[in-house]
Amino acid sequence: MKNAIAALALLLGLAVAPAKAAPPLTYESVVRVTLPVVATSSAIYALQNTGSNDVVIRRIEISNASTMTVTGGTMQFWVYTSTALTHSAAVTSAYSYTSALASQPSAISVSTAPRNIQAEGDSSILSTGGALSGVPPIIRPLYINNDEAATSLLYDSWGESEESIGLGDRLEGPQPLLLPASANRAIVIQQKRLGTADFAAGSVLVRVTYTLK
């Protein structure tokens, strides 16, 4: 009898045990920028963690944002991680989901024309805006069609699935990209053509959602 009572008490205790809480978010933001389409393969965007907090990249989105006559085609965008680069054409168009009128944190450096890129896993340094070719991208390529008559491939994205957010140790869907504290790691987006044609007109919208912990 005593054993039965003890077992019942144990079950009741397990039933009311509080669920494991997800760690609090200290800052969640999106950086957005409209970029002109470049004629040849080029590194067009970089977001780097230069501070003492971890930065978690939650989502990367690229959209057709052309507002002019464009006879173009499908282009692809490769995402790399980097441990060193030089910024230029700084971007500060940030929006915080957790506070109003928040400026871009000083720990985040963003630019639309990164140079001197050291891609992780590649021994060479890309000194100009040309192609990073020594290593494959860290995620699948993203595809956009910037032709004005296009009816598909107008938008592509990579990020956490809704099912993976807030589930603690469960690994469901794509996992976020980590830019560790005090490591100068960055994500670099490179535009590459798909096929033999270069592009000389049009624009794309890039949005990167991240959490600063």
Sine and cosine of phi, psi and omega as CSV:
sin_phi,cos_phi,sin_psi,cos_psi,sin_omega,cos_omega
0.00,0.00,-0.70,0.71,0.01,-1.00
-0.88,0.48,-0.63,0.78,0.02,-1.00
-0.90,0.44,-0.61,0.79,0.01,-1.00
-0.91,0.40,-0.68,0.74,0.02,-1.00
-0.89,0.45,-0.66,0.75,0.00,-1.00
-0.90,0.43,-0.66,0.75,0.01,-1.00
-0.91,0.42,-0.65,0.76,0.02,-1.00
-0.90,0.45,-0.66,0.75,0.02,-1.00
-0.89,0.45,-0.63,0.78,0.02,-1.00
-0.90,0.44,-0.69,0.73,0.01,-1.00
-0.90,0.44,-0.66,0.75,0.02,-1.00
-0.90,0.44,-0.62,0.79,0.03,-1.00
-0.90,0.43,-0.65,0.76,0.05,-1.00
-0.92,0.40,-0.57,0.82,-0.07,-1.00
-0.92,0.38,-0.52,0.85,-0.06,-1.00
-0.98,-0.21,0.10,1.00,0.00,-1.00
-0.90,0.44,0.73,-0.68,-0.03,-1.00
-0.92,0.40,0.56,-0.83,0.03,-1.00
-0.95,0.32,0.46,-0.89,0.03,-1.00
-0.92,0.40,0.85,-0.53,-0.07,-1.00
-0.99,0.14,0.61,-0.79,0.07,-1.00
-0.96,0.30,0.55,-0.83,0.01,-1.00
-0.89,0.46,0.61,-0.79,-0.05,-1.00
-0.92,0.39,0.53,-0.85,0.09,-1.00
-1.00,0.01,0.77,-0.64,0.00,-1.00
-1.00,0.03,-0.47,0.88,-0.01,-1.00
-0.28,-0.96,0.79,-0.62,0.03,-1.00
-0.77,-0.64,0.77,-0.64,-0.18,-0.98
-0.53,-0.85,0.31,-0.95,0.13,-0.99
-0.80,-0.60,0.71,-0.71,0.09,-1.00
-0.95,-0.31,0.80,-0.60,-0.03,-1.00
-0.80,-0.60,0.56,-0.83,-0.01,-1.00
-0.41,-0.91,0.60,-0.80,0.10,-0.99
-0.98,-0.19,0.79,-0.61,-0.10,-0.99
-0.88,-0.47,0.63,-0.77,0.14,-0.99
-0.95,0.32,0.58,-0.81,0.08,-1.00
-0.94,0.35,0.74,-0.68,-0.02,-1.00
-0.99,-0.10,0.39,-0.92,-0.11,-0.99
-0.97,0.25,-0.54,0.84,-0.04,-1.00
-0.79,-0.61,0.17,-0.99,0.01,-1.00
-0.83,0.56,0.76,-0.65,-0.06,-1.00
-0.36,-0.93,0.54,-0.84,0.14,-0.99
-0.97,0.23,0.90,-0.44,-0.15,-0.99
-0.95,-0.32,-0.20,0.98,-0.14,-0.99
-0.41,-0.91,0.61,-0.79,0.10,-1.00
-0.56,-0.83,0.67,-0.74,0.14,-0.99
-0.81,-0.59,0.87,-0.49,-0.13,-0.99
-0.85,-0.53,0.63,-0.78,0.12,-0.99
-1.00,-0.05,0.94,-0.34,-0.01,-1.00
-0.94,-0.33,0.21,0.98,-0.09,-1.00
-0.92,-0.40,-0.28,-0.96,-0.10,-1.00
-0.96,-0.27,0.26,0.97,0.09,-1.00
-0.90,-0.44,0.51,-0.86,0.12,-0.99
-0.94,0.34,0.60,-0.80,0.10,-1.00
-0.87,-0.49,0.79,-0.61,-0.01,-1.00
-0.93,-0.38,0.87,-0.49,0.03,-1.00
-0.99,0.14,0.91,-0.41,-0.07,-1.00
-1.00,0.01,-0.59,0.80,-0.13,-0.99
-0.38,-0.92,0.62,-0.79,0.09,-1.00
-0.81,-0.59,0.82,-0.57,-0.03,-1.00
-0.81,-0.58,0.64,-0.76,0.09,-1.00
-0.72,-0.69,0.75,-0.66,-0.06,-1.00
-0.75,-0.66,0.45,-0.89,0.18,-0.98
-0.94,0.35,0.86,-0.52,-0.02,-1.00
-0.81,-0.59,0.43,0.90,-0.02,-1.00
-0.94,0.33,0.68,-0.73,0.05,-1.00
-0.82,-0.57,0.50,0.87,-0.03,-1.00
-0.59,-0.81,0.15,-0.99,0.05,-1.00
-0.94,0.34,0.87,-0.49,-0.04,-1.00
-0.73,-0.69,0.87,-0.50,0.18,-0.98
-0.98,-0.21,1.00,-0.07,-0.12,-0.99
-0.84,-0.55,-0.79,-0.61,-0.03,-1.00
0.16,-0.99,-0.26,-0.97,-0.09,-1.00
-1.00,0.07,0.75,-0.66,0.08,-1.00
-0.85,-0.53,0.37,-0.93,0.02,-1.00
-0.86,-0.52,0.42,-0.91,-0.01,-1.00
-0.80,-0.60,0.83,-0.56,0.00,-1.00
-0.97,-0.22,0.67,-0.74,0.00,-1.00
-0.93,-0.36,0.81,-0.58,0.01,-1.00
-0.90,-0.44,0.30,-0.95,0.26,-0.97
-0.96,-0.29,0.54,-0.84,-0.08,-1.00
-0.66,-0.75,0.50,-0.87,0.04,-1.00
-0.95,-0.31,-0.14,0.99,0.02,-1.00
-0.38,-0.92,0.65,-0.76,0.08,-1.00
-0.23,-0.97,0.20,-0.98,0.06,-1.00
-0.90,-0.43,0.76,-0.65,-0.02,-1.00
-1.00,-0.02,0.49,-0.87,0.20,-0.98
-0.48,-0.88,0.27,-0.96,-0.03,-1.00
0.77,0.63,0.88,0.47,-0.11,-0.99
-0.88,0.47,0.56,-0.83,0.00,-1.00
-0.91,-0.42,0.74,-0.67,0.00,-1.00
-0.77,-0.63,0.28,0.96,-0.03,-1.00
-0.99,0.12,0.99,0.14,-0.06,-1.00
-0.91,-0.42,0.48,-0.88,0.07,-1.00
-0.74,-0.67,0.77,-0.63,0.00,-1.00
-0.99,-0.14,0.71,-0.70,0.06,-1.00
-0.99,0.12,-0.19,0.98,-0.12,-0.99
-0.92,-0.39,-0.11,0.99,0.05,-1.00
-0.42,-0.91,0.43,-0.90,-0.05,-1.00
-1.00,0.02,0.55,-0.83,0.08,-1.00
0.79,0.61,0.65,0.76,-0.02,-1.00
-1.00,0.00,0.73,-0.68,0.06,-1.00
-0.99,0.12,0.23,-0.97,0.03,-1.00
-0.90,0.44,0.75,-0.66,-0.01,-1.00
-0.85,0.52,0.56,-0.83,0.00,-1.00
-0.91,0.41,-0.34,0.94,0.00,-1.00
-0.97,0.24,-0.18,0.98,-0.04,-1.00
-0.95,-0.32,0.85,-0.52,0.07,-1.00
-0.92,-0.40,0.82,-0.57,-0.05,-1.00
-0.79,-0.61,0.67,-0.75,0.06,-1.00
-0.54,-0.84,0.33,-0.94,-0.02,-1.00
-0.96,-0.29,0.08,1.00,0.04,-1.00
-0.57,-0.82,0.90,0.44,-0.04,-1.00
-0.93,0.38,0.52,-0.85,0.00,-1.00
-0.72,-0.70,0.15,-0.99,0.06,-1.00
0.77,0.64,0.76,0.65,-0.11,-0.99
-1.00,0.07,0.80,-0.60,0.14,-0.99
-0.96,-0.27,0.99,-0.16,0.00,-1.00
-0.97,0.25,0.65,-0.76,0.04,-1.00
-0.89,0.46,0.77,-0.64,-0.02,-1.00
1.00,0.00,-0.01,1.00,-0.01,-1.00
-0.86,-0.52,0.78,-0.63,-0.05,-1.00
-0.98,0.18,-0.29,0.96,-0.04,-1.00
-1.00,-0.01,0.36,-0.93,0.03,-1.00
-0.91,-0.42,0.79,-0.61,0.01,-1.00
-1.00,0.05,0.95,-0.30,-0.11,-0.99
-0.99,0.10,-0.32,0.95,-0.01,-1.00
-0.86,-0.52,-0.26,-0.96,-0.02,-1.00
-1.00,0.00,0.30,0.95,-0.06,-1.00
-0.96,0.26,-0.31,-0.95,-0.16,-0.99
-0.99,0.12,0.67,-0.74,0.21,-0.98
-1.00,0.01,0.90,-0.43,-0.12,-0.99
-0.79,-0.62,-0.03,1.00,-0.08,-1.00
-0.97,0.23,-0.40,0.92,-0.04,-1.00
-0.67,-0.74,0.42,-0.91,0.07,-1.00
-0.96,0.30,0.25,-0.97,0.05,-1.00
-0.93,0.36,0.37,-0.93,-0.05,-1.00
-0.98,0.20,-0.44,0.90,0.07,-1.00
-0.81,-0.59,0.07,-1.00,0.01,-1.00
-0.90,0.44,0.50,-0.87,0.08,-1.00
-0.88,0.48,0.56,-0.83,0.09,-1.00
-0.98,-0.20,0.63,-0.78,-0.12,-0.99
-0.86,-0.51,0.71,-0.70,0.03,-1.00
-0.69,-0.72,0.65,-0.76,0.13,-0.99
-0.96,-0.29,0.87,-0.49,-0.04,-1.00
-0.98,-0.21,0.24,0.97,0.08,-1.00
-0.94,0.33,0.67,-0.75,-0.05,-1.00
-0.91,0.42,-0.39,0.92,0.01,-1.00
-1.00,-0.04,0.06,1.00,-0.05,-1.00
-0.92,0.39,0.62,-0.78,0.04,-1.00
-0.87,-0.49,0.02,1.00,0.03,-1.00
-0.58,-0.81,0.19,-0.98,-0.03,-1.00
0.84,0.55,0.62,0.78,0.04,-1.00
-1.00,0.07,-0.20,0.98,-0.08,-1.00
-0.41,-0.91,0.61,-0.79,0.11,-0.99
-0.52,-0.85,0.44,-0.90,-0.04,-1.00
-0.45,-0.89,0.34,-0.94,0.14,-0.99
-0.73,-0.69,0.61,-0.79,0.07,-1.00
0.13,-0.99,-0.05,-1.00,0.04,-1.00
-0.90,0.43,0.66,-0.76,0.17,-0.99
-0.95,0.30,0.42,-0.91,0.01,-1.00
-0.86,0.51,-0.52,0.85,-0.03,-1.00
-0.94,0.34,-0.32,0.95,-0.09,-1.00
-1.00,-0.01,-0.19,0.98,-0.10,-1.00
-0.99,0.15,0.79,-0.61,0.10,-0.99
0.97,0.24,0.36,0.93,-0.01,-1.00
-0.97,-0.25,0.33,0.95,0.10,-1.00
0.89,0.46,-0.88,-0.47,-0.10,-1.00
-1.00,0.06,-0.02,1.00,0.00,-1.00
-0.97,0.25,0.72,-0.69,-0.04,-1.00
-0.96,-0.29,1.00,-0.08,0.00,-1.00
-0.81,-0.59,0.80,-0.61,0.02,-1.00
0.98,0.22,-0.01,-1.00,0.00,-1.00
-0.87,0.50,0.65,-0.76,0.05,-1.00
-1.00,-0.06,0.50,-0.86,-0.04,-1.00
-0.92,0.38,0.35,-0.94,0.06,-1.00
-1.00,-0.01,0.76,-0.66,-0.03,-1.00
-0.99,-0.16,0.79,-0.62,0.18,-0.98
-0.95,-0.31,0.99,-0.11,-0.15,-0.99
-0.91,0.41,0.41,-0.91,0.05,-1.00
-0.89,0.46,0.59,-0.81,0.13,-0.99
0.84,0.54,0.49,0.87,-0.01,-1.00
-0.85,-0.52,-0.13,0.99,0.00,-1.00
0.86,0.51,0.40,0.92,0.04,-1.00
-0.95,0.30,0.57,-0.82,-0.02,-1.00
-0.68,-0.74,0.31,-0.95,0.28,-0.96
-0.97,-0.24,0.66,-0.75,0.00,-1.00
-0.83,-0.56,0.76,-0.65,0.03,-1.00
-0.96,-0.29,0.79,-0.61,0.01,-1.00
-0.90,-0.44,0.77,-0.64,0.10,-1.00
-1.00,0.09,0.74,-0.68,0.05,-1.00
-0.73,-0.68,0.58,-0.82,0.04,-1.00
-0.97,0.24,0.36,-0.93,0.09,-1.00
-0.89,-0.45,0.98,-0.21,-0.10,-1.00
0.95,-0.33,-0.54,-0.84,-0.13,-0.99
-0.95,-0.32,-0.11,0.99,-0.09,-1.00
-1.00,-0.08,0.67,-0.74,0.16,-0.99
-1.00,0.02,0.26,-0.97,0.00,-1.00
-0.87,-0.49,0.68,-0.73,-0.06,-1.00
-0.82,-0.57,0.08,1.00,-0.03,-1.00
-0.49,-0.87,0.28,-0.96,0.02,-1.00
0.97,-0.24,0.07,-1.00,0.02,-1.00
-0.48,-0.88,0.38,-0.93,0.04,-1.00
-0.78,-0.63,0.48,-0.88,0.07,-1.00
-0.97,-0.24,0.82,-0.58,0.04,-1.00
-0.93,-0.37,0.78,-0.63,0.06,-1.00
-0.78,-0.63,0.81,-0.59,0.03,-1.00
-0.85,-0.52,0.86,-0.51,0.03,-1.00
-0.98,-0.19,0.75,-0.66,-0.06,-1.00
-0.61,-0.79,0.29,-0.96,0.11,-0.99
-0.87,-0.50,0.75,-0.66,0.09,-1.00
-0.98,-0.19,0.89,-0.46,-0.07,-1.00
-0.96,-0.27,0.00,0.00,0.00,0.00
